[in-house]
């Protein structure tokens, strides 16, 4: 099932790792503009390890 979220906005908290990161990536792949929050690591939030 494909969902088109083009033009929609999403806020995902805790998106630097785990479930929050997976959700943020899925929303972005579906076309949403995603804003994320994270506690400590800018590098992890950007996908770097």
mmCIF file of the N, C-alpha and C atoms, coordinates in Angstrom:
data_MODEL
# 
_entry.id   MODEL 
# 
loop_
_atom_site.group_PDB 
_atom_site.id 
_atom_site.type_symbol 
_atom_site.label_atom_id 
_atom_site.label_alt_id 
_atom_site.label_comp_id 
_atom_site.label_asym_id 
_atom_site.label_entity_id 
_atom_site.label_seq_id 
_atom_site.pdbx_PDB_ins_code 
_atom_site.Cartn_x 
_atom_site.Cartn_y 
_atom_site.Cartn_z 
_atom_site.occupancy 
_atom_site.B_iso_or_equiv 
_atom_site.pdbx_formal_charge 
_atom_site.auth_seq_id 
_atom_site.auth_comp_id 
_atom_site.auth_asym_id 
_atom_site.auth_atom_id 
_atom_site.pdbx_PDB_model_num 
ATOM 1   N N  . UNK A 1 1  ? 0.845  -1.177 0.000  1.00 0.00 ? 1  UNK A N  1 
ATOM 2   C CA . UNK A 1 1  ? 0.000  0.000  0.000  1.00 0.00 ? 1  UNK A CA 1 
ATOM 3   C C  . UNK A 1 1  ? 0.889  1.238  0.000  1.00 0.00 ? 1  UNK A C  1 
ATOM 4   N N  . UNK A 1 2  ? 0.627  2.151  -0.893 1.00 0.00 ? 2  UNK A N  1 
ATOM 5   C CA . UNK A 1 2  ? 1.387  3.394  -0.998 1.00 0.00 ? 2  UNK A CA 1 
ATOM 6   C C  . UNK A 1 2  ? 0.513  4.553  -0.526 1.00 0.00 ? 2  UNK A C  1 
ATOM 7   N N  . UNK A 1 3  ? 1.102  5.423  0.260  1.00 0.00 ? 3  UNK A N  1 
ATOM 8   C CA . UNK A 1 3  ? 0.409  6.620  0.726  1.00 0.00 ? 3  UNK A CA 1 
ATOM 9   C C  . UNK A 1 3  ? 1.171  7.822  0.201  1.00 0.00 ? 3  UNK A C  1 
ATOM 10  N N  . UNK A 1 4  ? 0.448  8.766  -0.402 1.00 0.00 ? 4  UNK A N  1 
ATOM 11  C CA . UNK A 1 4  ? 1.073  9.983  -0.910 1.00 0.00 ? 4  UNK A CA 1 
ATOM 12  C C  . UNK A 1 4  ? 0.879  11.097 0.115  1.00 0.00 ? 4  UNK A C  1 
ATOM 13  N N  . UNK A 1 5  ? 1.976  11.523 0.712  1.00 0.00 ? 5  UNK A N  1 
ATOM 14  C CA . UNK A 1 5  ? 1.922  12.594 1.707  1.00 0.00 ? 5  UNK A CA 1 
ATOM 15  C C  . UNK A 1 5  ? 2.520  13.893 1.176  1.00 0.00 ? 5  UNK A C  1 
ATOM 16  N N  . UNK A 1 6  ? 2.600  14.007 -0.132 1.00 0.00 ? 6  UNK A N  1 
ATOM 17  C CA . UNK A 1 6  ? 3.140  15.213 -0.743 1.00 0.00 ? 6  UNK A CA 1 
ATOM 18  C C  . UNK A 1 6  ? 2.350  16.431 -0.272 1.00 0.00 ? 6  UNK A C  1 
ATOM 19  N N  . UNK A 1 7  ? 3.082  17.453 0.174  1.00 0.00 ? 7  UNK A N  1 
ATOM 20  C CA . UNK A 1 7  ? 2.448  18.674 0.650  1.00 0.00 ? 7  UNK A CA 1 
ATOM 21  C C  . UNK A 1 7  ? 2.039  18.634 2.116  1.00 0.00 ? 7  UNK A C  1 
ATOM 22  N N  . UNK A 1 8  ? 2.185  17.487 2.744  1.00 0.00 ? 8  UNK A N  1 
ATOM 23  C CA . UNK A 1 8  ? 1.855  17.358 4.168  1.00 0.00 ? 8  UNK A CA 1 
ATOM 24  C C  . UNK A 1 8  ? 3.106  17.604 4.998  1.00 0.00 ? 8  UNK A C  1 
ATOM 25  N N  . UNK A 1 9  ? 2.909  17.986 6.240  1.00 0.00 ? 9  UNK A N  1 
ATOM 26  C CA . UNK A 1 9  ? 4.019  18.225 7.160  1.00 0.00 ? 9  UNK A CA 1 
ATOM 27  C C  . UNK A 1 9  ? 3.898  17.275 8.343  1.00 0.00 ? 9  UNK A C  1 
ATOM 28  N N  . UNK A 1 10 ? 5.052  16.812 8.833  1.00 0.00 ? 10 UNK A N  1 
ATOM 29  C CA . UNK A 1 10 ? 5.057  15.885 9.968  1.00 0.00 ? 10 UNK A CA 1 
ATOM 30  C C  . UNK A 1 10 ? 6.132  16.302 10.957 1.00 0.00 ? 10 UNK A C  1 
ATOM 31  N N  . UNK A 1 11 ? 5.835  16.151 12.230 1.00 0.00 ? 11 UNK A N  1 
ATOM 32  C CA . UNK A 1 11 ? 6.797  16.388 13.305 1.00 0.00 ? 11 UNK A CA 1 
ATOM 33  C C  . UNK A 1 11 ? 7.027  15.053 13.998 1.00 0.00 ? 11 UNK A C  1 
ATOM 34  N N  . UNK A 1 12 ? 8.286  14.628 14.049 1.00 0.00 ? 12 UNK A N  1 
ATOM 35  C CA . UNK A 1 12 ? 8.623  13.359 14.691 1.00 0.00 ? 12 UNK A CA 1 
ATOM 36  C C  . UNK A 1 12 ? 9.616  13.644 15.809 1.00 0.00 ? 12 UNK A C  1 
ATOM 37  N N  . UNK A 1 13 ? 9.245  13.289 17.029 1.00 0.00 ? 13 UNK A N  1 
ATOM 38  C CA . UNK A 1 13 ? 10.150 13.481 18.164 1.00 0.00 ? 13 UNK A CA 1 
ATOM 39  C C  . UNK A 1 13 ? 10.997 12.229 18.350 1.00 0.00 ? 13 UNK A C  1 
ATOM 40  N N  . UNK A 1 14 ? 12.201 12.410 18.848 1.00 0.00 ? 14 UNK A N  1 
ATOM 41  C CA . UNK A 1 14 ? 13.086 11.274 19.082 1.00 0.00 ? 14 UNK A CA 1 
ATOM 42  C C  . UNK A 1 14 ? 13.505 10.580 17.807 1.00 0.00 ? 14 UNK A C  1 
ATOM 43  N N  . UNK A 1 15 ? 13.760 11.357 16.757 1.00 0.00 ? 15 UNK A N  1 
ATOM 44  C CA . UNK A 1 15 ? 13.983 10.771 15.435 1.00 0.00 ? 15 UNK A CA 1 
ATOM 45  C C  . UNK A 1 15 ? 15.437 10.483 15.098 1.00 0.00 ? 15 UNK A C  1 
ATOM 46  N N  . UNK A 1 16 ? 16.334 10.534 16.058 1.00 0.00 ? 16 UNK A N  1 
ATOM 47  C CA . UNK A 1 16 ? 17.735 10.265 15.732 1.00 0.00 ? 16 UNK A CA 1 
ATOM 48  C C  . UNK A 1 16 ? 18.062 8.776  15.738 1.00 0.00 ? 16 UNK A C  1 
ATOM 49  N N  . UNK A 1 17 ? 17.152 7.952  16.260 1.00 0.00 ? 17 UNK A N  1 
ATOM 50  C CA . UNK A 1 17 ? 17.433 6.514  16.290 1.00 0.00 ? 17 UNK A CA 1 
ATOM 51  C C  . UNK A 1 17 ? 16.145 5.723  16.487 1.00 0.00 ? 17 UNK A C  1 
ATOM 52  N N  . UNK A 1 18 ? 16.238 4.449  16.291 1.00 0.00 ? 18 UNK A N  1 
ATOM 53  C CA . UNK A 1 18 ? 15.142 3.538  16.578 1.00 0.00 ? 18 UNK A CA 1 
ATOM 54  C C  . UNK A 1 18 ? 13.863 3.800  15.810 1.00 0.00 ? 18 UNK A C  1 
ATOM 55  N N  . UNK A 1 19 ? 12.754 3.635  16.514 1.00 0.00 ? 19 UNK A N  1 
ATOM 56  C CA . UNK A 1 19 ? 11.439 3.754  15.901 1.00 0.00 ? 19 UNK A CA 1 
ATOM 57  C C  . UNK A 1 19 ? 11.178 5.153  15.354 1.00 0.00 ? 19 UNK A C  1 
ATOM 58  N N  . UNK A 1 20 ? 11.586 6.177  16.093 1.00 0.00 ? 20 UNK A N  1 
ATOM 59  C CA . UNK A 1 20 ? 11.395 7.549  15.618 1.00 0.00 ? 20 UNK A CA 1 
ATOM 60  C C  . UNK A 1 20 ? 12.088 7.798  14.291 1.00 0.00 ? 20 UNK A C  1 
ATOM 61  N N  . UNK A 1 21 ? 13.317 7.285  14.156 1.00 0.00 ? 21 UNK A N  1 
ATOM 62  C CA . UNK A 1 21 ? 14.069 7.436  12.903 1.00 0.00 ? 21 UNK A CA 1 
ATOM 63  C C  . UNK A 1 21 ? 13.363 6.707  11.764 1.00 0.00 ? 21 UNK A C  1 
ATOM 64  N N  . UNK A 1 22 ? 12.910 5.486  12.021 1.00 0.00 ? 22 UNK A N  1 
ATOM 65  C CA . UNK A 1 22 ? 12.215 4.709  11.000 1.00 0.00 ? 22 UNK A CA 1 
ATOM 66  C C  . UNK A 1 22 ? 10.937 5.413  10.544 1.00 0.00 ? 22 UNK A C  1 
ATOM 67  N N  . UNK A 1 23 ? 10.215 5.979  11.478 1.00 0.00 ? 23 UNK A N  1 
ATOM 68  C CA . UNK A 1 23 ? 8.986  6.705  11.136 1.00 0.00 ? 23 UNK A CA 1 
ATOM 69  C C  . UNK A 1 23 ? 9.309  7.933  10.298 1.00 0.00 ? 23 UNK A C  1 
ATOM 70  N N  . UNK A 1 24 ? 10.307 8.701  10.704 1.00 0.00 ? 24 UNK A N  1 
ATOM 71  C CA . UNK A 1 24 ? 10.688 9.907  9.960  1.00 0.00 ? 24 UNK A CA 1 
ATOM 72  C C  . UNK A 1 24 ? 11.099 9.561  8.536  1.00 0.00 ? 24 UNK A C  1 
ATOM 73  N N  . UNK A 1 25 ? 11.885 8.512  8.369  1.00 0.00 ? 25 UNK A N  1 
ATOM 74  C CA . UNK A 1 25 ? 12.312 8.100  7.029  1.00 0.00 ? 25 UNK A CA 1 
ATOM 75  C C  . UNK A 1 25 ? 11.128 7.645  6.184  1.00 0.00 ? 25 UNK A C  1 
ATOM 76  N N  . UNK A 1 26 ? 10.210 6.902  6.767  1.00 0.00 ? 26 UNK A N  1 
ATOM 77  C CA . UNK A 1 26 ? 9.029  6.439  6.036  1.00 0.00 ? 26 UNK A CA 1 
ATOM 78  C C  . UNK A 1 26 ? 8.149  7.598  5.588  1.00 0.00 ? 26 UNK A C  1 
ATOM 79  N N  . UNK A 1 27 ? 7.955  8.558  6.476  1.00 0.00 ? 27 UNK A N  1 
ATOM 80  C CA . UNK A 1 27 ? 7.157  9.734  6.116  1.00 0.00 ? 27 UNK A CA 1 
ATOM 81  C C  . UNK A 1 27 ? 7.821  10.525 4.997  1.00 0.00 ? 27 UNK A C  1 
ATOM 82  N N  . UNK A 1 28 ? 9.137  10.676 5.072  1.00 0.00 ? 28 UNK A N  1 
ATOM 83  C CA . UNK A 1 28 ? 9.865  11.404 4.029  1.00 0.00 ? 28 UNK A CA 1 
ATOM 84  C C  . UNK A 1 28 ? 9.767  10.673 2.691  1.00 0.00 ? 28 UNK A C  1 
ATOM 85  N N  . UNK A 1 29 ? 9.886  9.352  2.705  1.00 0.00 ? 29 UNK A N  1 
ATOM 86  C CA . UNK A 1 29 ? 9.763  8.571  1.464  1.00 0.00 ? 29 UNK A CA 1 
ATOM 87  C C  . UNK A 1 29 ? 8.378  8.717  0.848  1.00 0.00 ? 29 UNK A C  1 
ATOM 88  N N  . UNK A 1 30 ? 7.370  8.925  1.698  1.00 0.00 ? 30 UNK A N  1 
ATOM 89  C CA . UNK A 1 30 ? 5.998  9.092  1.218  1.00 0.00 ? 30 UNK A CA 1 
ATOM 90  C C  . UNK A 1 30 ? 5.731  10.517 0.740  1.00 0.00 ? 30 UNK A C  1 
ATOM 91  N N  . UNK A 1 31 ? 6.742  11.396 0.850  1.00 0.00 ? 31 UNK A N  1 
ATOM 92  C CA . UNK A 1 31 ? 6.610  12.744 0.310  1.00 0.00 ? 31 UNK A CA 1 
ATOM 93  C C  . UNK A 1 31 ? 6.377  13.844 1.318  1.00 0.00 ? 31 UNK A C  1 
ATOM 94  N N  . UNK A 1 32 ? 6.281  13.517 2.589  1.00 0.00 ? 32 UNK A N  1 
ATOM 95  C CA . UNK A 1 32 ? 6.020  14.542 3.609  1.00 0.00 ? 32 UNK A CA 1 
ATOM 96  C C  . UNK A 1 32 ? 7.263  15.389 3.867  1.00 0.00 ? 32 UNK A C  1 
ATOM 97  N N  . UNK A 1 33 ? 7.032  16.624 4.257  1.00 0.00 ? 33 UNK A N  1 
ATOM 98  C CA . UNK A 1 33 ? 8.100  17.477 4.780  1.00 0.00 ? 33 UNK A CA 1 
ATOM 99  C C  . UNK A 1 33 ? 8.207  17.132 6.260  1.00 0.00 ? 33 UNK A C  1 
ATOM 100 N N  . UNK A 1 34 ? 9.361  16.626 6.684  1.00 0.00 ? 34 UNK A N  1 
ATOM 101 C CA . UNK A 1 34 ? 9.508  16.094 8.036  1.00 0.00 ? 34 UNK A CA 1 
ATOM 102 C C  . UNK A 1 34 ? 10.419 16.992 8.866  1.00 0.00 ? 34 UNK A C  1 
ATOM 103 N N  . UNK A 1 35 ? 9.931  17.361 10.043 1.00 0.00 ? 35 UNK A N  1 
ATOM 104 C CA . UNK A 1 35 ? 10.722 18.084 11.035 1.00 0.00 ? 35 UNK A CA 1 
ATOM 105 C C  . UNK A 1 35 ? 10.987 17.099 12.160 1.00 0.00 ? 35 UNK A C  1 
ATOM 106 N N  . UNK A 1 36 ? 12.256 17.007 12.584 1.00 0.00 ? 36 UNK A N  1 
ATOM 107 C CA . UNK A 1 36 ? 12.583 16.054 13.639 1.00 0.00 ? 36 UNK A CA 1 
ATOM 108 C C  . UNK A 1 36 ? 13.136 16.766 14.864 1.00 0.00 ? 36 UNK A C  1 
ATOM 109 N N  . UNK A 1 37 ? 12.985 16.123 16.002 1.00 0.00 ? 37 UNK A N  1 
ATOM 110 C CA . UNK A 1 37 ? 13.648 16.565 17.225 1.00 0.00 ? 37 UNK A CA 1 
ATOM 111 C C  . UNK A 1 37 ? 14.488 15.401 17.724 1.00 0.00 ? 37 UNK A C  1 
ATOM 112 N N  . UNK A 1 38 ? 15.511 15.730 18.466 1.00 0.00 ? 38 UNK A N  1 
ATOM 113 C CA . UNK A 1 38 ? 16.392 14.706 19.008 1.00 0.00 ? 38 UNK A CA 1 
ATOM 114 C C  . UNK A 1 38 ? 17.010 15.259 20.272 1.00 0.00 ? 38 UNK A C  1 
ATOM 115 N N  . UNK A 1 39 ? 17.516 14.380 21.121 1.00 0.00 ? 39 UNK A N  1 
ATOM 116 C CA . UNK A 1 39 ? 18.028 14.817 22.417 1.00 0.00 ? 39 UNK A CA 1 
ATOM 117 C C  . UNK A 1 39 ? 19.477 15.270 22.363 1.00 0.00 ? 39 UNK A C  1 
ATOM 118 N N  . UNK A 1 40 ? 20.364 14.462 21.771 1.00 0.00 ? 40 UNK A N  1 
ATOM 119 C CA . UNK A 1 40 ? 21.784 14.744 21.925 1.00 0.00 ? 40 UNK A CA 1 
ATOM 120 C C  . UNK A 1 40 ? 22.591 14.799 20.641 1.00 0.00 ? 40 UNK A C  1 
ATOM 121 N N  . UNK A 1 41 ? 22.389 13.907 19.720 1.00 0.00 ? 41 UNK A N  1 
ATOM 122 C CA . UNK A 1 41 ? 23.350 13.706 18.649 1.00 0.00 ? 41 UNK A CA 1 
ATOM 123 C C  . UNK A 1 41 ? 22.888 14.253 17.300 1.00 0.00 ? 41 UNK A C  1 
ATOM 124 N N  . UNK A 1 42 ? 23.494 15.337 16.864 1.00 0.00 ? 42 UNK A N  1 
ATOM 125 C CA . UNK A 1 42 ? 23.212 15.887 15.538 1.00 0.00 ? 42 UNK A CA 1 
ATOM 126 C C  . UNK A 1 42 ? 23.641 14.891 14.475 1.00 0.00 ? 42 UNK A C  1 
ATOM 127 N N  . UNK A 1 43 ? 24.803 14.256 14.663 1.00 0.00 ? 43 UNK A N  1 
ATOM 128 C CA . UNK A 1 43 ? 25.293 13.293 13.681 1.00 0.00 ? 43 UNK A CA 1 
ATOM 129 C C  . UNK A 1 43 ? 24.326 12.122 13.512 1.00 0.00 ? 43 UNK A C  1 
ATOM 130 N N  . UNK A 1 44 ? 23.790 11.594 14.602 1.00 0.00 ? 44 UNK A N  1 
ATOM 131 C CA . UNK A 1 44 ? 22.831 10.498 14.498 1.00 0.00 ? 44 UNK A CA 1 
ATOM 132 C C  . UNK A 1 44 ? 21.552 10.966 13.818 1.00 0.00 ? 44 UNK A C  1 
ATOM 133 N N  . UNK A 1 45 ? 21.120 12.175 14.109 1.00 0.00 ? 45 UNK A N  1 
ATOM 134 C CA . UNK A 1 45 ? 19.910 12.703 13.487 1.00 0.00 ? 45 UNK A CA 1 
ATOM 135 C C  . UNK A 1 45 ? 20.091 12.849 11.982 1.00 0.00 ? 45 UNK A C  1 
ATOM 136 N N  . UNK A 1 46 ? 21.311 13.118 11.551 1.00 0.00 ? 46 UNK A N  1 
ATOM 137 C CA . UNK A 1 46 ? 21.600 13.250 10.120 1.00 0.00 ? 46 UNK A CA 1 
ATOM 138 C C  . UNK A 1 46 ? 21.903 11.907 9.469  1.00 0.00 ? 46 UNK A C  1 
ATOM 139 N N  . UNK A 1 47 ? 21.866 10.847 10.242 1.00 0.00 ? 47 UNK A N  1 
ATOM 140 C CA . UNK A 1 47 ? 22.094 9.521  9.690  1.00 0.00 ? 47 UNK A CA 1 
ATOM 141 C C  . UNK A 1 47 ? 23.532 9.058  9.751  1.00 0.00 ? 47 UNK A C  1 
ATOM 142 N N  . UNK A 1 48 ? 24.391 9.824  10.402 1.00 0.00 ? 48 UNK A N  1 
ATOM 143 C CA . UNK A 1 48 ? 25.787 9.425  10.566 1.00 0.00 ? 48 UNK A CA 1 
ATOM 144 C C  . UNK A 1 48 ? 25.924 8.646  11.856 1.00 0.00 ? 48 UNK A C  1 
ATOM 145 N N  . UNK A 1 49 ? 26.912 7.785  11.902 1.00 0.00 ? 49 UNK A N  1 
ATOM 146 C CA . UNK A 1 49 ? 27.137 6.998  13.123 1.00 0.00 ? 49 UNK A CA 1 
ATOM 147 C C  . UNK A 1 49 ? 28.498 7.280  13.673 1.00 0.00 ? 49 UNK A C  1 
# 
